[in-house]
């Protein structure tokens, strides 16, 4: 049981590490005509919703780039091409699920580490701070710069919430949770009034730092699930600035 759980954790960690190694790939399509830049429409950066320009799928004309959280991809990239520093992924929260040719995705930040703003707020990544600054510029407000991480603090937040699970009796399931904060928070699980793993032999809990700065992750794994293992599982994330929690419901059927 312990070896199996350790192997599962190693696989998860490897996926995260490999995800961070992905490099943006070429979006150049085949069958492009010779580039005639004199025929390109003039596009101003200020007119783009994202505030960013990029080259079109033929690498010729300047077009508005898709910003953070916006659609991208398609067979001829008709849904948009992500701005510099962004990656077209299949899911907003799944960085490693990069789109394949022809798929439609969402622009996510290539750099996933949190950033501390000069306003004392902790941002999910540098792209979020950049997007916020572009919106501030449009409103005529001053830019918020990036500063050292230690100046940011406050109550933690949950970056990855555990999901509801349905499993048959004698089956196996796991729940994951990821928290973030400064100071780095503690993370633990409860079911009912019990803190896990308590004294139950079929319950294992793993906690590790990361995968990003100021983050902590935890997994709870249940083997040979019995009806008593059903119910609400609560992930608690806390530091000396506050506490947050997230709940997942586990349904055990015969």
C-alpha positions as CSV (number, residue, x, y, z in Angstrom):
1,X,0.0,0.0,0.0
2,X,2.8,2.4,1.0
3,X,4.9,1.6,-2.0
4,X,1.9,2.0,-4.4
5,X,1.1,5.4,-2.9
6,X,4.7,6.5,-3.1
7,X,4.8,5.5,-6.8
8,X,1.6,7.4,-7.4
9,X,3.2,10.6,-5.9
10,X,6.3,10.2,-7.9
11,X,4.3,10.0,-11.1
12,X,2.4,13.1,-10.2
13,X,5.6,15.0,-9.5
14,X,7.2,13.8,-12.8
15,X,4.1,15.1,-14.7
16,X,4.5,18.5,-13.0
17,X,8.3,18.7,-13.7
18,X,7.8,17.6,-17.4
19,X,5.0,20.1,-17.7
20,X,7.4,22.9,-16.8
21,X,9.8,21.8,-19.5
22,X,7.4,22.2,-22.4
23,X,8.5,24.8,-24.9
24,X,6.1,26.8,-27.1
25,X,6.0,25.1,-30.5
26,X,5.8,26.6,-34.0
27,X,2.4,27.7,-35.1
28,X,3.4,28.1,-38.7
29,X,0.9,26.5,-41.0
30,X,1.5,25.0,-44.5
31,X,0.3,26.5,-47.8
32,X,1.0,30.1,-46.9
33,X,1.4,32.5,-49.9
34,X,4.5,34.7,-50.2
35,X,4.6,37.3,-47.5
36,X,3.5,40.8,-48.7
37,X,3.6,43.0,-45.6
38,X,2.3,45.9,-47.7
39,X,-1.0,44.1,-47.9
40,X,-1.2,43.6,-44.1
41,X,-3.8,45.5,-42.2
42,X,-2.4,48.0,-39.7
43,X,-3.1,46.9,-36.2
44,X,-2.3,49.0,-33.1
45,X,-1.4,47.3,-29.8
46,X,-3.8,49.6,-28.0
47,X,-6.7,48.3,-30.1
48,X,-6.1,44.7,-29.0
49,X,-8.2,43.4,-26.0
50,X,-5.1,41.6,-24.7
51,X,-2.8,44.6,-25.4
52,X,-0.4,42.3,-27.2
53,X,0.5,41.8,-30.9
54,X,1.9,38.6,-32.6
55,X,2.5,37.4,-36.1
56,X,-0.2,35.5,-37.9
57,X,-0.1,31.7,-38.6
58,X,1.9,32.4,-41.7
59,X,4.5,34.4,-39.8
60,X,3.8,37.5,-41.9
61,X,1.3,40.1,-40.7
62,X,0.9,41.5,-37.2
63,X,-2.4,40.5,-35.5
64,X,-3.9,40.9,-32.0
65,X,-2.7,38.1,-29.8
66,X,-5.0,36.1,-27.5
67,X,-4.5,37.0,-23.8
68,X,-4.5,35.1,-20.6
69,X,-7.6,32.9,-20.3
70,X,-8.7,33.5,-23.9
71,X,-9.4,31.0,-26.7
72,X,-6.6,29.8,-29.0
73,X,-5.8,27.2,-31.6
74,X,-7.8,25.7,-34.5
75,X,-6.6,24.2,-37.8
76,X,-5.5,27.6,-39.1
77,X,-5.3,29.2,-35.6
78,X,-8.5,31.0,-36.4
79,X,-9.4,30.9,-32.7
80,X,-6.3,33.0,-31.9
81,X,-2.5,32.8,-31.2
82,X,-1.4,33.3,-27.7
83,X,0.7,36.3,-26.7
84,X,4.3,36.1,-25.7
85,X,4.8,34.2,-22.5
86,X,1.5,32.3,-22.9
87,X,0.9,28.7,-24.0
88,X,-2.2,27.3,-25.8
89,X,-3.4,24.4,-23.5
90,X,-6.4,22.1,-23.6
91,X,-7.5,23.3,-20.1
92,X,-7.0,26.5,-18.2
93,X,-5.8,24.6,-15.1
94,X,-3.8,21.9,-16.9
95,X,-0.6,23.4,-18.0
96,X,0.9,20.2,-19.4
97,X,-2.1,19.4,-21.7
98,X,-0.8,21.4,-24.6
99,X,-3.1,21.5,-27.7
100,X,-2.4,19.2,-30.6
101,X,-2.8,20.4,-34.2
102,X,-6.3,21.5,-34.9
103,X,-7.5,21.6,-31.3
104,X,-9.0,24.6,-29.6
105,X,-7.5,25.6,-26.2
106,X,-7.0,28.3,-23.7
107,X,-4.0,30.6,-23.2
108,X,-2.2,29.9,-20.0
109,X,0.9,31.4,-18.5
110,X,4.2,29.6,-19.4
111,X,5.7,30.7,-16.1
112,X,3.6,29.2,-13.3
113,X,5.3,30.6,-10.2
114,X,3.5,33.1,-8.0
115,X,4.5,36.8,-8.1
116,X,4.4,39.4,-5.4
117,X,3.2,42.8,-6.5
118,X,4.4,46.1,-5.1
119,X,0.9,46.5,-3.8
120,X,1.5,43.6,-1.3
121,X,-0.8,41.3,-3.2
122,X,0.2,37.8,-4.3
123,X,-0.6,37.0,-8.0
124,X,-0.9,33.6,-9.6
125,X,1.8,34.3,-12.1
126,X,3.6,37.1,-13.9
127,X,1.0,36.9,-16.7
128,X,-1.8,37.7,-14.3
129,X,0.1,40.7,-13.0
130,X,0.8,41.8,-16.6
131,X,-2.8,41.5,-17.6
132,X,-3.9,43.5,-14.5
133,X,-1.4,46.2,-15.3
134,X,-2.7,46.5,-18.9
135,X,-6.2,47.0,-17.6
136,X,-4.9,49.6,-15.1
137,X,-3.2,51.4,-17.9
138,X,-6.4,51.6,-19.9
139,X,-8.1,53.2,-16.9
140,X,-5.3,55.7,-16.5
141,X,-4.1,54.1,-13.2
142,X,-0.4,53.6,-12.3
143,X,1.4,50.3,-12.9
144,X,2.0,47.8,-10.1
145,X,5.5,46.5,-10.2
146,X,6.9,43.2,-9.1
147,X,8.8,43.0,-5.8
148,X,10.4,40.5,-3.5
149,X,8.3,37.6,-2.4
150,X,8.8,38.1,1.3
151,X,6.9,41.4,1.3
152,X,3.7,39.5,0.4
153,X,1.6,37.8,3.0
154,X,-1.9,37.1,4.0
155,X,-4.4,34.2,4.4
156,X,-3.6,31.2,2.2
157,X,-5.7,30.1,-0.8
158,X,-6.4,26.8,-2.4
159,X,-5.0,26.4,-5.9
160,X,-6.2,22.9,-6.6
161,X,-9.4,21.7,-5.0
162,X,-10.3,18.0,-4.3
163,X,-12.9,16.6,-6.7
164,X,-16.0,14.5,-5.8
165,X,-15.4,10.7,-6.3
166,X,-17.8,7.8,-6.9
167,X,-16.3,4.3,-6.3
168,X,-17.6,0.8,-5.7
169,X,-17.0,-1.0,-2.4
170,X,-13.5,-2.6,-2.2
171,X,-12.3,-0.2,-4.8
172,X,-9.6,2.4,-4.5
173,X,-9.6,6.2,-4.8
174,X,-7.5,9.3,-4.0
175,X,-8.1,13.0,-3.5
176,X,-5.6,15.8,-4.1
177,X,-5.3,19.3,-2.8
178,X,-2.9,22.2,-3.2
179,X,-2.5,25.3,-1.1
180,X,-0.5,28.5,-1.4
181,X,0.4,31.3,0.9
182,X,3.1,33.4,2.6
183,X,4.2,32.0,5.0
184,X,3.9,28.6,3.4
185,X,0.8,27.0,4.9
186,X,0.2,23.7,6.6
187,X,-2.2,21.3,4.9
188,X,-4.2,18.4,6.4
189,X,-7.4,16.4,5.8
190,X,-10.4,15.6,8.0
191,X,-13.4,13.3,7.6
192,X,-16.2,14.0,10.0
193,X,-14.4,15.0,13.2
194,X,-11.3,12.9,12.5
195,X,-8.0,14.1,11.2
196,X,-6.6,11.7,8.7
197,X,-5.1,9.2,8.5
198,X,-6.1,8.5,12.1
199,X,-5.7,4.8,12.9
200,X,-7.2,3.4,9.8
201,X,-5.0,1.0,7.9
202,X,-6.5,1.5,4.5
203,X,-5.9,5.3,4.6
204,X,-2.7,6.9,3.5
205,X,-1.9,10.7,3.5
206,X,1.1,12.3,1.8
207,X,2.3,15.9,2.1
208,X,5.0,17.6,0.2
209,X,6.2,21.1,-0.6
210,X,5.6,22.6,-4.1
211,X,5.2,22.1,-6.9
212,X,5.6,25.9,-7.1
213,X,7.1,28.4,-4.7
214,X,5.0,29.0,-1.5
215,X,2.9,26.0,-2.3
216,X,2.1,22.8,-0.4
217,X,0.4,19.7,-1.8
218,X,-1.3,16.7,-0.3
219,X,-2.9,13.4,-1.4
220,X,-5.2,11.1,0.6
221,X,-5.5,7.6,-0.8
222,X,-8.1,5.0,0.3
223,X,-7.6,1.3,-0.6
224,X,-10.2,-1.5,-0.1
225,X,-12.9,1.2,0.3
226,X,-15.8,0.3,2.6
227,X,-19.1,2.0,3.1
228,X,-17.7,3.8,6.1
229,X,-15.1,5.5,3.9
230,X,-17.8,7.5,2.2
231,X,-18.8,11.0,3.1
232,X,-17.2,14.5,3.1
233,X,-13.4,14.9,3.0
234,X,-12.2,18.3,3.9
235,X,-8.8,19.7,2.8
236,X,-7.6,22.4,5.3
237,X,-4.9,24.9,4.4
238,X,-3.7,27.3,7.1
239,X,-0.9,29.6,8.2
240,X,-0.7,32.3,10.9
241,X,-2.6,34.7,8.6
242,X,-5.8,32.6,8.3
243,X,-7.3,29.3,7.1
244,X,-9.3,28.1,4.0
245,X,-10.8,24.7,3.2
246,X,-12.3,22.8,0.4
247,X,-14.7,19.8,0.5
248,X,-15.0,16.7,-1.7
249,X,-17.8,14.1,-1.4
250,X,-17.0,10.5,-1.8
251,X,-19.8,8.1,-2.7
252,X,-19.3,4.4,-2.0
253,X,-21.7,2.0,-3.7
254,X,-22.1,-1.7,-3.2
